[in-house]
Structures are given as structure tokens and as C-alpha cells.
């Protein structure tokens, strides 16, 4: 079930993160692989251009991965 604009804004305000987050406004056939799951089984990290930099790592590795992606 898609989040409402209000609940999404509340979540972003309560959970500030240093990377871009987004959501689907409505379920779509193209995104069915993700929207049919209760939770995604892994994290997906993108660089500033939106290119996938890493995926499949645990939350405990997030800080190290962010530092690596943010290297000049």
C-alpha cells in the first residue's frame, strides 16, 4: 500500500538521512517486483547521479559504504 503524502513527509522528517530516498506514489506493473514484497531484502545505495553504487549489504555496513561512495 503506497504511503500518503502526509505519512511520507512525516517519516522523512522523523528519519533524516544523508542520502536520497524516494517512494512510489502508486503501485505499477514495472515496480511489481518491489511493491509486492513487504520489505526489500537489502539496501541499495546510489551515487549522486542516481547510479547504483552498491547493493545487498546490511545496515551495519551502511556508514562505511556511504563514506566510500562520497569519496572525491
PDB file of N, H, CA, C and O in Angstrom:
ATOM      1  N   UNK A   1       0.855  -1.172   0.000  1.00  0.00           N
ATOM      2  CA  UNK A   1       0.000   0.000   0.000  1.00  0.00           C
ATOM      3  C   UNK A   1       0.898   1.231   0.000  1.00  0.00           C
ATOM      4  O   UNK A   1       1.745   1.372   0.882  1.00  0.00           O
ATOM      5  N   UNK A   2       0.730   2.116  -0.962  1.00  0.00           N
ATOM      6  H   UNK A   2       0.041   2.002  -1.678  1.00  0.00           H
ATOM      7  CA  UNK A   2       1.565   3.314  -1.024  1.00  0.00           C
ATOM      8  C   UNK A   2       1.344   4.223   0.178  1.00  0.00           C
ATOM      9  O   UNK A   2       0.239   4.314   0.714  1.00  0.00           O
ATOM     10  N   UNK A   3       2.403   4.885   0.585  1.00  0.00           N
ATOM     11  H   UNK A   3       3.300   4.811   0.151  1.00  0.00           H
ATOM     12  CA  UNK A   3       2.308   5.850   1.679  1.00  0.00           C
ATOM     13  C   UNK A   3       1.604   7.109   1.177  1.00  0.00           C
ATOM     14  O   UNK A   3       1.761   7.500   0.021  1.00  0.00           O
ATOM     15  N   UNK A   4       0.838   7.731   2.047  1.00  0.00           N
ATOM     16  H   UNK A   4       0.711   7.414   2.986  1.00  0.00           H
ATOM     17  CA  UNK A   4       0.226   9.006   1.687  1.00  0.00           C
ATOM     18  C   UNK A   4       1.299  10.080   1.696  1.00  0.00           C
ATOM     19  O   UNK A   4       2.362   9.890   2.286  1.00  0.00           O
ATOM     20  N   UNK A   5       1.031  11.203   1.048  1.00  0.00           N
ATOM     21  H   UNK A   5       0.168  11.357   0.568  1.00  0.00           H
ATOM     22  CA  UNK A   5       1.994  12.305   1.066  1.00  0.00           C
ATOM     23  C   UNK A   5       2.296  12.741   2.493  1.00  0.00           C
ATOM     24  O   UNK A   5       3.444  13.021   2.838  1.00  0.00           O
ATOM     25  N   UNK A   6       1.254  12.795   3.317  1.00  0.00           N
ATOM     26  H   UNK A   6       0.322  12.568   3.037  1.00  0.00           H
ATOM     27  CA  UNK A   6       1.427  13.223   4.705  1.00  0.00           C
ATOM     28  C   UNK A   6       2.292  12.236   5.499  1.00  0.00           C
ATOM     29  O   UNK A   6       3.202  12.651   6.218  1.00  0.00           O
ATOM     30  N   UNK A   7       2.015  10.945   5.374  1.00  0.00           N
ATOM     31  H   UNK A   7       1.276  10.608   4.790  1.00  0.00           H
ATOM     32  CA  UNK A   7       2.799   9.965   6.131  1.00  0.00           C
ATOM     33  C   UNK A   7       4.234   9.914   5.622  1.00  0.00           C
ATOM     34  O   UNK A   7       5.158   9.709   6.408  1.00  0.00           O
ATOM     35  N   UNK A   8       4.435  10.100   4.312  1.00  0.00           N
ATOM     36  H   UNK A   8       3.684  10.267   3.673  1.00  0.00           H
ATOM     37  CA  UNK A   8       5.790  10.117   3.749  1.00  0.00           C
ATOM     38  C   UNK A   8       6.561  11.315   4.284  1.00  0.00           C
ATOM     39  O   UNK A   8       7.712  11.171   4.695  1.00  0.00           O
ATOM     40  N   UNK A   9       5.945  12.500   4.285  1.00  0.00           N
ATOM     41  H   UNK A   9       5.010  12.617   3.951  1.00  0.00           H
ATOM     42  CA  UNK A   9       6.601  13.701   4.812  1.00  0.00           C
ATOM     43  C   UNK A   9       6.914  13.538   6.292  1.00  0.00           C
ATOM     44  O   UNK A   9       7.987  13.934   6.748  1.00  0.00           O
ATOM     45  N   UNK A  10       5.979  12.955   7.050  1.00  0.00           N
ATOM     46  H   UNK A  10       5.108  12.633   6.680  1.00  0.00           H
ATOM     47  CA  UNK A  10       6.219  12.712   8.484  1.00  0.00           C
ATOM     48  C   UNK A  10       7.401  11.769   8.679  1.00  0.00           C
ATOM     49  O   UNK A  10       8.242  12.001   9.548  1.00  0.00           O
ATOM     50  N   UNK A  11       7.473  10.709   7.878  1.00  0.00           N
ATOM     51  H   UNK A  11       6.790  10.521   7.172  1.00  0.00           H
ATOM     52  CA  UNK A  11       8.574   9.751   8.012  1.00  0.00           C
ATOM     53  C   UNK A  11       9.908  10.416   7.692  1.00  0.00           C
ATOM     54  O   UNK A  11      10.880  10.233   8.425  1.00  0.00           O
ATOM     55  N   UNK A  12       9.967  11.189   6.604  1.00  0.00           N
ATOM     56  H   UNK A  12       9.177  11.338   6.009  1.00  0.00           H
ATOM     57  CA  UNK A  12      11.222  11.854   6.228  1.00  0.00           C
ATOM     58  C   UNK A  12      11.678  12.837   7.305  1.00  0.00           C
ATOM     59  O   UNK A  12      12.872  12.953   7.584  1.00  0.00           O
ATOM     60  N   UNK A  13      10.727  13.539   7.905  1.00  0.00           N
ATOM     61  H   UNK A  13       9.758  13.445   7.679  1.00  0.00           H
ATOM     62  CA  UNK A  13      11.066  14.491   8.967  1.00  0.00           C
ATOM     63  C   UNK A  13      11.581  13.771  10.211  1.00  0.00           C
ATOM     64  O   UNK A  13      12.509  14.249  10.863  1.00  0.00           O
ATOM     65  N   UNK A  14      10.994  12.640  10.538  1.00  0.00           N
ATOM     66  H   UNK A  14      10.240  12.252  10.008  1.00  0.00           H
ATOM     67  CA  UNK A  14      11.381  11.883  11.730  1.00  0.00           C
ATOM     68  C   UNK A  14      12.636  11.053  11.521  1.00  0.00           C
ATOM     69  O   UNK A  14      13.264  10.630  12.492  1.00  0.00           O
ATOM     70  N   UNK A  15      13.017  10.810  10.252  1.00  0.00           N
ATOM     71  H   UNK A  15      12.507  11.153   9.464  1.00  0.00           H
ATOM     72  CA  UNK A  15      14.165   9.947   9.945  1.00  0.00           C
ATOM     73  C   UNK A  15      15.105  10.626   8.958  1.00  0.00           C
ATOM     74  O   UNK A  15      15.238  10.174   7.821  1.00  0.00           O
ATOM     75  N   UNK A  16      15.765  11.717   9.383  1.00  0.00           N
ATOM     76  H   UNK A  16      15.657  12.084  10.307  1.00  0.00           H
ATOM     77  CA  UNK A  16      16.649  12.406   8.443  1.00  0.00           C
ATOM     78  C   UNK A  16      17.810  11.504   8.025  1.00  0.00           C
ATOM     79  O   UNK A  16      18.444  10.864   8.864  1.00  0.00           O
ATOM     80  N   UNK A  17      18.076  11.462   6.737  1.00  0.00           N
ATOM     81  H   UNK A  17      17.561  11.981   6.056  1.00  0.00           H
ATOM     82  CA  UNK A  17      19.166  10.662   6.198  1.00  0.00           C
ATOM     83  C   UNK A  17      19.990  11.535   5.261  1.00  0.00           C
ATOM     84  O   UNK A  17      19.490  12.525   4.727  1.00  0.00           O
ATOM     85  N   UNK A  18      21.249  11.168   5.064  1.00  0.00           N
ATOM     86  H   UNK A  18      21.655  10.364   5.498  1.00  0.00           H
ATOM     87  CA  UNK A  18      22.131  11.978   4.241  1.00  0.00           C
ATOM     88  C   UNK A  18      22.165  11.520   2.787  1.00  0.00           C
ATOM     89  O   UNK A  18      23.062  11.896   2.032  1.00  0.00           O
ATOM     90  N   UNK A  19      21.198  10.716   2.403  1.00  0.00           N
ATOM     91  H   UNK A  19      20.470  10.410   3.016  1.00  0.00           H
ATOM     92  CA  UNK A  19      21.134  10.248   1.035  1.00  0.00           C
ATOM     93  C   UNK A  19      19.696  10.370   0.536  1.00  0.00           C
ATOM     94  O   UNK A  19      18.763  10.491   1.329  1.00  0.00           O
ATOM     95  N   UNK A  20      19.533  10.338  -0.751  1.00  0.00           N
ATOM     96  H   UNK A  20      20.291  10.240  -1.395  1.00  0.00           H
ATOM     97  CA  UNK A  20      18.220  10.500  -1.363  1.00  0.00           C
ATOM     98  C   UNK A  20      17.344   9.281  -1.098  1.00  0.00           C
ATOM     99  O   UNK A  20      17.782   8.139  -1.237  1.00  0.00           O
ATOM    100  N   UNK A  21      16.109   9.543  -0.717  1.00  0.00           N
ATOM    101  H   UNK A  21      15.753  10.471  -0.603  1.00  0.00           H
ATOM    102  CA  UNK A  21      15.111   8.485  -0.574  1.00  0.00           C
ATOM    103  C   UNK A  21      13.922   8.850  -1.451  1.00  0.00           C
ATOM    104  O   UNK A  21      13.655  10.027  -1.696  1.00  0.00           O
ATOM    105  N   UNK A  22      13.226   7.852  -1.911  1.00  0.00           N
ATOM    106  H   UNK A  22      13.442   6.896  -1.712  1.00  0.00           H
ATOM    107  CA  UNK A  22      12.055   8.120  -2.730  1.00  0.00           C
ATOM    108  C   UNK A  22      11.024   7.034  -2.489  1.00  0.00           C
ATOM    109  O   UNK A  22      11.274   6.061  -1.777  1.00  0.00           O
ATOM    110  N   UNK A  23       9.873   7.217  -3.088  1.00  0.00           N
ATOM    111  H   UNK A  23       9.670   8.008  -3.666  1.00  0.00           H
ATOM    112  CA  UNK A  23       8.793   6.253  -2.919  1.00  0.00           C
ATOM    113  C   UNK A  23       7.973   6.208  -4.188  1.00  0.00           C
ATOM    114  O   UNK A  23       8.044   7.108  -5.024  1.00  0.00           O
ATOM    115  N   UNK A  24       7.212   5.178  -4.319  1.00  0.00           N
ATOM    116  H   UNK A  24       7.153   4.446  -3.639  1.00  0.00           H
ATOM    117  CA  UNK A  24       6.263   5.072  -5.425  1.00  0.00           C
ATOM    118  C   UNK A  24       4.949   5.692  -4.977  1.00  0.00           C
ATOM    119  O   UNK A  24       4.439   5.367  -3.905  1.00  0.00           O
ATOM    120  N   UNK A  25       4.407   6.572  -5.781  1.00  0.00           N
ATOM    121  H   UNK A  25       4.821   6.836  -6.652  1.00  0.00           H
ATOM    122  CA  UNK A  25       3.119   7.179  -5.442  1.00  0.00           C
ATOM    123  C   UNK A  25       1.991   6.169  -5.600  1.00  0.00           C
ATOM    124  O   UNK A  25       1.018   6.184  -4.846  1.00  0.00           O
ATOM    125  N   UNK A  26       2.134   5.287  -6.594  1.00  0.00           N
ATOM    126  H   UNK A  26       2.924   5.275  -7.207  1.00  0.00           H
ATOM    127  CA  UNK A  26       1.125   4.258  -6.844  1.00  0.00           C
ATOM    128  C   UNK A  26       1.820   2.986  -7.308  1.00  0.00           C
ATOM    129  O   UNK A  26       2.860   3.058  -7.962  1.00  0.00           O
ATOM    130  N   UNK A  27       1.265   1.827  -6.983  1.00  0.00           N
ATOM    131  H   UNK A  27       0.420   1.768  -6.452  1.00  0.00           H
ATOM    132  CA  UNK A  27       1.854   0.586  -7.493  1.00  0.00           C
ATOM    133  C   UNK A  27       1.808   0.573  -9.027  1.00  0.00           C
ATOM    134  O   UNK A  27       0.878   1.099  -9.638  1.00  0.00           O
ATOM    135  N   UNK A  28       2.810  -0.025  -9.621  1.00  0.00           N
ATOM    136  H   UNK A  28       3.566  -0.452  -9.125  1.00  0.00           H
ATOM    137  CA  UNK A  28       2.824  -0.133 -11.078  1.00  0.00           C
ATOM    138  C   UNK A  28       3.307  -1.524 -11.471  1.00  0.00           C
ATOM    139  O   UNK A  28       3.960  -2.212 -10.686  1.00  0.00           O
ATOM    140  N   UNK A  29       2.983  -1.920 -12.672  1.00  0.00           N
ATOM    141  H   UNK A  29       2.453  -1.361 -13.309  1.00  0.00           H
ATOM    142  CA  UNK A  29       3.418  -3.228 -13.165  1.00  0.00           C
ATOM    143  C   UNK A  29       4.941  -3.299 -13.223  1.00  0.00           C
ATOM    144  O   UNK A  29       5.534  -4.340 -12.937  1.00  0.00           O
ATOM    145  N   UNK A  30       5.569  -2.183 -13.595  1.00  0.00           N
ATOM    146  H   UNK A  30       5.087  -1.338 -13.827  1.00  0.00           H
ATOM    147  CA  UNK A  30       7.023  -2.127 -13.723  1.00  0.00           C
ATOM    148  C   UNK A  30       7.731  -2.347 -12.377  1.00  0.00           C
ATOM    149  O   UNK A  30       8.810  -2.937 -12.320  1.00  0.00           O
ATOM    150  N   UNK A  31       7.110  -1.869 -11.311  1.00  0.00           N
ATOM    151  H   UNK A  31       6.233  -1.390 -11.357  1.00  0.00           H
ATOM    152  CA  UNK A  31       7.724  -1.958  -9.984  1.00  0.00           C
ATOM    153  C   UNK A  31       7.131  -3.083  -9.146  1.00  0.00           C
ATOM    154  O   UNK A  31       7.360  -3.139  -7.938  1.00  0.00           O
ATOM    155  N   UNK A  32       6.375  -3.978  -9.769  1.00  0.00           N
ATOM    156  H   UNK A  32       6.189  -3.933 -10.751  1.00  0.00           H
ATOM    157  CA  UNK A  32       5.693  -5.051  -9.043  1.00  0.00           C
ATOM    158  C   UNK A  32       6.667  -5.912  -8.236  1.00  0.00           C
ATOM    159  O   UNK A  32       6.328  -6.392  -7.154  1.00  0.00           O
ATOM    160  N   UNK A  33       7.889  -6.107  -8.773  1.00  0.00           N
ATOM    161  H   UNK A  33       8.164  -5.717  -9.652  1.00  0.00           H
ATOM    162  CA  UNK A  33       8.893  -6.920  -8.073  1.00  0.00           C
ATOM    163  C   UNK A  33       9.200  -6.351  -6.694  1.00  0.00           C
ATOM    164  O   UNK A  33       9.523  -7.103  -5.775  1.00  0.00           O
ATOM    165  N   UNK A  34       9.102  -5.030  -6.537  1.00  0.00           N
ATOM    166  H   UNK A  34       8.839  -4.419  -7.284  1.00  0.00           H
ATOM    167  CA  UNK A  34       9.396  -4.402  -5.250  1.00  0.00           C
ATOM    168  C   UNK A  34       8.133  -4.158  -4.434  1.00  0.00           C
ATOM    169  O   UNK A  34       8.137  -4.337  -3.216  1.00  0.00           O
ATOM    170  N   UNK A  35       7.065  -3.754  -5.088  1.00  0.00           N
ATOM    171  H   UNK A  35       7.061  -3.609  -6.078  1.00  0.00           H
ATOM    172  CA  UNK A  35       5.853  -3.408  -4.358  1.00  0.00           C
ATOM    173  C   UNK A  35       5.085  -4.618  -3.858  1.00  0.00           C
ATOM    174  O   UNK A  35       4.238  -4.483  -2.976  1.00  0.00           O
ATOM    175  N   UNK A  36       5.357  -5.788  -4.397  1.00  0.00           N
ATOM    176  H   UNK A  36       6.045  -5.898  -5.114  1.00  0.00           H
ATOM    177  CA  UNK A  36       4.656  -6.977  -3.935  1.00  0.00           C
ATOM    178  C   UNK A  36       5.300  -7.565  -2.677  1.00  0.00           C
ATOM    179  O   UNK A  36       4.742  -8.476  -2.065  1.00  0.00           O
ATOM    180  N   UNK A  37       6.456  -7.054  -2.293  1.00  0.00           N
ATOM    181  H   UNK A  37       6.909  -6.314  -2.790  1.00  0.00           H
ATOM    182  CA  UNK A  37       7.140  -7.504  -1.079  1.00  0.00           C
ATOM    183  C   UNK A  37       6.747  -6.625   0.091  1.00  0.00           C
ATOM    184  O   UNK A  37       6.440  -5.446  -0.086  1.00  0.00           O
ATOM    185  N   UNK A  38       6.756  -7.194   1.282  1.00  0.00           N
ATOM    186  H   UNK A  38       7.005  -8.152   1.426  1.00  0.00           H
ATOM    187  CA  UNK A  38       6.501  -6.366   2.463  1.00  0.00           C
ATOM    188  C   UNK A  38       7.681  -5.438   2.707  1.00  0.00           C
ATOM    189  O   UNK A  38       7.487  -4.272   3.050  1.00  0.00           O
ATOM    190  N   UNK A  39       8.884  -5.932   2.539  1.00  0.00           N
ATOM    191  H   UNK A  39       9.041  -6.879   2.261  1.00  0.00           H
ATOM    192  CA  UNK A  39      10.104  -5.148   2.704  1.00  0.00           C
ATOM    193  C   UNK A  39      11.125  -5.616   1.679  1.00  0.00           C
ATOM    194  O   UNK A  39      11.166  -6.794   1.325  1.00  0.00           O
ATOM    195  N   UNK A  40      11.938  -4.699   1.210  1.00  0.00           N
ATOM    196  H   UNK A  40      11.905  -3.741   1.497  1.00  0.00           H
ATOM    197  CA  UNK A  40      13.031  -5.112   0.345  1.00  0.00           C
ATOM    198  C   UNK A  40      14.047  -5.863   1.193  1.00  0.00           C
ATOM    199  O   UNK A  40      14.291  -5.473   2.335  1.00  0.00           O
ATOM    200  N   UNK A  41      14.636  -6.910   0.678  1.00  0.00           N
ATOM    201  H   UNK A  41      14.437  -7.227  -0.249  1.00  0.00           H
ATOM    202  CA  UNK A  41      15.541  -7.726   1.482  1.00  0.00           C
ATOM    203  C   UNK A  41      16.946  -7.147   1.619  1.00  0.00           C
ATOM    204  O   UNK A  41      17.773  -7.725   2.323  1.00  0.00           O
ATOM    205  N   UNK A  42      17.240  -6.014   0.961  1.00  0.00           N
ATOM    206  H   UNK A  42      16.568  -5.544   0.389  1.00  0.00           H
ATOM    207  CA  UNK A  42      18.583  -5.454   1.057  1.00  0.00           C
ATOM    208  C   UNK A  42      18.545  -3.965   0.791  1.00  0.00           C
ATOM    209  O   UNK A  42      17.555  -3.421   0.300  1.00  0.00           O
ATOM    210  N   UNK A  43      19.645  -3.324   1.126  1.00  0.00           N
ATOM    211  H   UNK A  43      20.449  -3.766   1.525  1.00  0.00           H
ATOM    212  CA  UNK A  43      19.783  -1.901   0.859  1.00  0.00           C
ATOM    213  C   UNK A  43      20.377  -1.700  -0.524  1.00  0.00           C
ATOM    214  O   UNK A  43      21.179  -2.511  -0.988  1.00  0.00           O
ATOM    215  N   UNK A  44      19.986  -0.633  -1.173  1.00  0.00           N
ATOM    216  H   UNK A  44      19.335   0.026  -0.797  1.00  0.00           H
ATOM    217  CA  UNK A  44      20.521  -0.262  -2.476  1.00  0.00           C
ATOM    218  C   UNK A  44      21.048   1.156  -2.338  1.00  0.00           C
ATOM    219  O   UNK A  44      20.298   2.067  -1.988  1.00  0.00           O
ATOM    220  N   UNK A  45      22.324   1.349  -2.610  1.00  0.00           N
ATOM    221  H   UNK A  45      22.934   0.609  -2.894  1.00  0.00           H
ATOM    222  CA  UNK A  45      22.977   2.641  -2.463  1.00  0.00           C
ATOM    223  C   UNK A  45      23.302   3.201  -3.837  1.00  0.00           C
ATOM    224  O   UNK A  45      23.916   2.527  -4.664  1.00  0.00           O
ATOM    225  N   UNK A  46      22.885   4.445  -4.075  1.00  0.00           N
ATOM    226  H   UNK A  46      22.386   4.992  -3.404  1.00  0.00           H
ATOM    227  CA  UNK A  46      23.199   5.093  -5.342  1.00  0.00           C
ATOM    228  C   UNK A  46      24.141   6.263  -5.105  1.00  0.00           C
ATOM    229  O   UNK A  46      24.197   6.818  -4.007  1.00  0.00           O
ATOM    230  N   UNK A  47      24.885   6.635  -6.154  1.00  0.00           N
ATOM    231  H   UNK A  47      24.839   6.185  -7.045  1.00  0.00           H
ATOM    232  CA  UNK A  47      25.756   7.803  -6.049  1.00  0.00           C
ATOM    233  C   UNK A  47      24.938   9.062  -6.333  1.00  0.00           C
ATOM    234  O   UNK A  47      23.721   8.994  -6.503  1.00  0.00           O
ATOM    235  N   UNK A  48      25.614  10.211  -6.383  1.00  0.00           N
ATOM    236  H   UNK A  48      26.602  10.266  -6.245  1.00  0.00           H
ATOM    237  CA  UNK A  48      24.915  11.485  -6.570  1.00  0.00           C
ATOM    238  C   UNK A  48      24.192  11.566  -7.912  1.00  0.00           C
ATOM    239  O   UNK A  48      23.260  12.354  -8.069  1.00  0.00           O
ATOM    240  N   UNK A  49      24.612  10.766  -8.865  1.00  0.00           N
ATOM    241  H   UNK A  49      25.370  10.126  -8.738  1.00  0.00           H
ATOM    242  CA  UNK A  49      23.978  10.765 -10.184  1.00  0.00           C
ATOM    243  C   UNK A  49      22.814   9.781 -10.259  1.00  0.00           C
ATOM    244  O   UNK A  49      22.140   9.697 -11.286  1.00  0.00           O
ATOM    245  N   UNK A  50      22.574   9.038  -9.185  1.00  0.00           N
ATOM    246  H   UNK A  50      23.121   9.106  -8.350  1.00  0.00           H
ATOM    247  CA  UNK A  50      21.496   8.069  -9.167  1.00  0.00           C
ATOM    248  C   UNK A  50      21.890   6.704  -9.694  1.00  0.00           C
ATOM    249  O   UNK A  50      21.034   5.845  -9.906  1.00  0.00           O
ATOM    250  N   UNK A  51      23.185   6.498  -9.909  1.00  0.00           N
ATOM    251  H   UNK A  51      23.880   7.196  -9.737  1.00  0.00           H
ATOM    252  CA  UNK A  51      23.689   5.221 -10.399  1.00  0.00           C
ATOM    253  C   UNK A  51      23.908   4.292  -9.208  1.00  0.00           C
ATOM    254  O   UNK A  51      24.473   4.710  -8.198  1.00  0.00           O
ATOM    255  N   UNK A  52      23.472   3.049  -9.312  1.00  0.00           N
ATOM    256  H   UNK A  52      23.013   2.709 -10.133  1.00  0.00           H
ATOM    257  CA  UNK A  52      23.651   2.097  -8.215  1.00  0.00           C
ATOM    258  C   UNK A  52      25.142   1.893  -7.969  1.00  0.00           C
ATOM    259  O   UNK A  52      25.882   1.459  -8.852  1.00  0.00           O
ATOM    260  N   UNK A  53      25.568   2.219  -6.743  1.00  0.00           N
ATOM    261  H   UNK A  53      24.968   2.571  -6.025  1.00  0.00           H
ATOM    262  CA  UNK A  53      26.973   2.090  -6.366  1.00  0.00           C
ATOM    263  C   UNK A  53      27.235   0.779  -5.625  1.00  0.00           C
ATOM    264  O   UNK A  53      28.329   0.222  -5.711  1.00  0.00           O
ATOM    265  N   UNK A  54      26.235   0.294  -4.904  1.00  0.00           N
ATOM    266  H   UNK A  54      25.346   0.747  -4.835  1.00  0.00           H
ATOM    267  CA  UNK A  54      26.382  -0.959  -4.157  1.00  0.00           C
ATOM    268  C   UNK A  54      24.996  -1.432  -3.750  1.00  0.00           C
ATOM    269  O   UNK A  54      24.049  -0.648  -3.688  1.00  0.00           O
ATOM    270  N   UNK A  55      24.896  -2.704  -3.477  1.00  0.00           N
ATOM    271  H   UNK A  55      25.665  -3.341  -3.527  1.00  0.00           H
ATOM    272  CA  UNK A  55      23.615  -3.270  -3.040  1.00  0.00           C
ATOM    273  C   UNK A  55      23.857  -4.574  -2.309  1.00  0.00           C
ATOM    274  O   UNK A  55      24.912  -5.196  -2.434  1.00  0.00           O
ATOM    275  N   UNK A  56      22.865  -4.970  -1.551  1.00  0.00           N
ATOM    276  H   UNK A  56      22.007  -4.465  -1.450  1.00  0.00           H
ATOM    277  CA  UNK A  56      22.927  -6.263  -0.894  1.00  0.00           C
ATOM    278  C   UNK A  56      23.726  -6.288   0.392  1.00  0.00           C
ATOM    279  O   UNK A  56      24.106  -7.365   0.853  1.00  0.00           O
ATOM    280  N   UNK A  57      23.992  -5.141   0.982  1.00  0.00           N
ATOM    281  H   UNK A  57      23.684  -4.267   0.608  1.00  0.00           H
ATOM    282  CA  UNK A  57      24.759  -5.101   2.232  1.00  0.00           C
ATOM    283  C   UNK A  57      23.814  -4.835   3.399  1.00  0.00           C
ATOM    284  O   UNK A  57      22.682  -4.392   3.204  1.00  0.00           O
ATOM    285  N   UNK A  58      24.284  -5.106   4.597  1.00  0.00           N
ATOM    286  H   UNK A  58      25.203  -5.466   4.755  1.00  0.00           H
ATOM    287  CA  UNK A  58      23.467  -4.923   5.788  1.00  0.00           C
ATOM    288  C   UNK A  58      23.568  -3.513   6.329  1.00  0.00           C
ATOM    289  O   UNK A  58      24.484  -2.767   5.983  1.00  0.00           O
ATOM    290  N   UNK A  59      22.627  -3.153   7.175  1.00  0.00           N
ATOM    291  H   UNK A  59      21.882  -3.759   7.457  1.00  0.00           H
ATOM    292  CA  UNK A  59      22.576  -1.825   7.768  1.00  0.00           C
ATOM    293  C   UNK A  59      23.856  -1.498   8.534  1.00  0.00           C
ATOM    294  O   UNK A  59      24.279  -0.342   8.581  1.00  0.00           O
ATOM    295  N   UNK A  60      24.464  -2.506   9.126  1.00  0.00           N
ATOM    296  H   UNK A  60      24.121  -3.444   9.087  1.00  0.00           H
ATOM    297  CA  UNK A  60      25.695  -2.271   9.884  1.00  0.00           C
ATOM    298  C   UNK A  60      26.849  -1.811   8.995  1.00  0.00           C
ATOM    299  O   UNK A  60      27.823  -1.253   9.499  1.00  0.00           O
ATOM    300  N   UNK A  61      26.761  -2.031   7.695  1.00  0.00           N
ATOM    301  H   UNK A  61      25.970  -2.484   7.284  1.00  0.00           H
ATOM    302  CA  UNK A  61      27.801  -1.607   6.756  1.00  0.00           C
ATOM    303  C   UNK A  61      27.482  -0.289   6.061  1.00  0.00           C
ATOM    304  O   UNK A  61      28.286   0.191   5.261  1.00  0.00           O
ATOM    305  N   UNK A  62      26.332   0.304   6.346  1.00  0.00           N
ATOM    306  H   UNK A  62      25.679  -0.086   6.995  1.00  0.00           H
ATOM    307  CA  UNK A  62      25.889   1.497   5.631  1.00  0.00           C
ATOM    308  C   UNK A  62      26.870   2.660   5.752  1.00  0.00           C
ATOM    309  O   UNK A  62      27.206   3.285   4.746  1.00  0.00           O
ATOM    310  N   UNK A  63      27.328   2.958   6.945  1.00  0.00           N
ATOM    311  H   UNK A  63      27.056   2.450   7.762  1.00  0.00           H
ATOM    312  CA  UNK A  63      28.226   4.113   7.124  1.00  0.00           C
ATOM    313  C   UNK A  63      29.504   3.965   6.300  1.00  0.00           C
ATOM    314  O   UNK A  63      29.935   4.923   5.659  1.00  0.00           O
ATOM    315  N   UNK A  64      30.107   2.797   6.309  1.00  0.00           N
ATOM    316  H   UNK A  64      29.757   2.019   6.830  1.00  0.00           H
ATOM    317  CA  UNK A  64      31.324   2.567   5.524  1.00  0.00           C
ATOM    318  C   UNK A  64      31.045   2.699   4.035  1.00  0.00           C
ATOM    319  O   UNK A  64      31.851   3.268   3.300  1.00  0.00           O
ATOM    320  N   UNK A  65      29.907   2.177   3.586  1.00  0.00           N
ATOM    321  H   UNK A  65      29.253   1.714   4.184  1.00  0.00           H
ATOM    322  CA  UNK A  65      29.542   2.268   2.167  1.00  0.00           C
ATOM    323  C   UNK A  65      29.312   3.723   1.767  1.00  0.00           C
ATOM    324  O   UNK A  65      29.733   4.144   0.689  1.00  0.00           O
ATOM    325  N   UNK A  66      28.637   4.501   2.638  1.00  0.00           N
ATOM    326  H   UNK A  66      28.295   4.159   3.513  1.00  0.00           H
ATOM    327  CA  UNK A  66      28.410   5.925   2.347  1.00  0.00           C
ATOM    328  C   UNK A  66      29.725   6.676   2.235  1.00  0.00           C
ATOM    329  O   UNK A  66      29.902   7.506   1.343  1.00  0.00           O
ATOM    330  N   UNK A  67      30.648   6.382   3.143  1.00  0.00           N
ATOM    331  H   UNK A  67      30.504   5.708   3.868  1.00  0.00           H
ATOM    332  CA  UNK A  67      31.962   7.042   3.089  1.00  0.00           C
ATOM    333  C   UNK A  67      32.690   6.704   1.801  1.00  0.00           C
ATOM    334  O   UNK A  67      33.369   7.559   1.233  1.00  0.00           O
ATOM    335  N   UNK A  68      32.562   5.489   1.338  1.00  0.00           N
ATOM    336  H   UNK A  68      32.011   4.794   1.800  1.00  0.00           H
ATOM    337  CA  UNK A  68      33.226   5.082   0.119  1.00  0.00           C
ATOM    338  C   UNK A  68      32.612   5.768  -1.107  1.00  0.00           C
ATOM    339  O   UNK A  68      33.331   6.230  -1.992  1.00  0.00           O
ATOM    340  N   UNK A  69      31.313   5.829  -1.148  1.00  0.00           N
ATOM    341  H   UNK A  69      30.728   5.454  -0.428  1.00  0.00           H
ATOM    342  CA  UNK A  69      30.629   6.459  -2.290  1.00  0.00           C
ATOM    343  C   UNK A  69      30.895   7.972  -2.316  1.00  0.00           C
ATOM    344  O   UNK A  69      30.971   8.568  -3.391  1.00  0.00           O
ATOM    345  N   UNK A  70      31.035   8.591  -1.142  1.00  0.00           N
ATOM    346  H   UNK A  70      30.972   8.108  -0.269  1.00  0.00           H
ATOM    347  CA  UNK A  70      31.231  10.027  -1.074  1.00  0.00           C
ATOM    348  C   UNK A  70      32.679  10.477  -1.211  1.00  0.00           C
ATOM    349  O   UNK A  70      32.966  11.667  -1.088  1.00  0.00           O
ATOM    350  N   UNK A  71      33.602   9.539  -1.466  1.00  0.00           N
ATOM    351  H   UNK A  71      33.368   8.572  -1.566  1.00  0.00           H
ATOM    352  CA  UNK A  71      34.994   9.918  -1.678  1.00  0.00           C
ATOM    353  C   UNK A  71      35.096  10.760  -2.933  1.00  0.00           C
ATOM    354  O   UNK A  71      34.410  10.494  -3.919  1.00  0.00           O
ATOM    355  N   UNK A  72      35.965  11.796  -2.904  1.00  0.00           N
ATOM    356  H   UNK A  72      36.523  12.013  -2.103  1.00  0.00           H
ATOM    357  CA  UNK A  72      36.140  12.636  -4.120  1.00  0.00           C
ATOM    358  C   UNK A  72      36.753  11.894  -5.269  1.00  0.00           C
ATOM    359  O   UNK A  72      36.954  12.469  -6.338  1.00  0.00           O
TER     360      UNK A  72
END
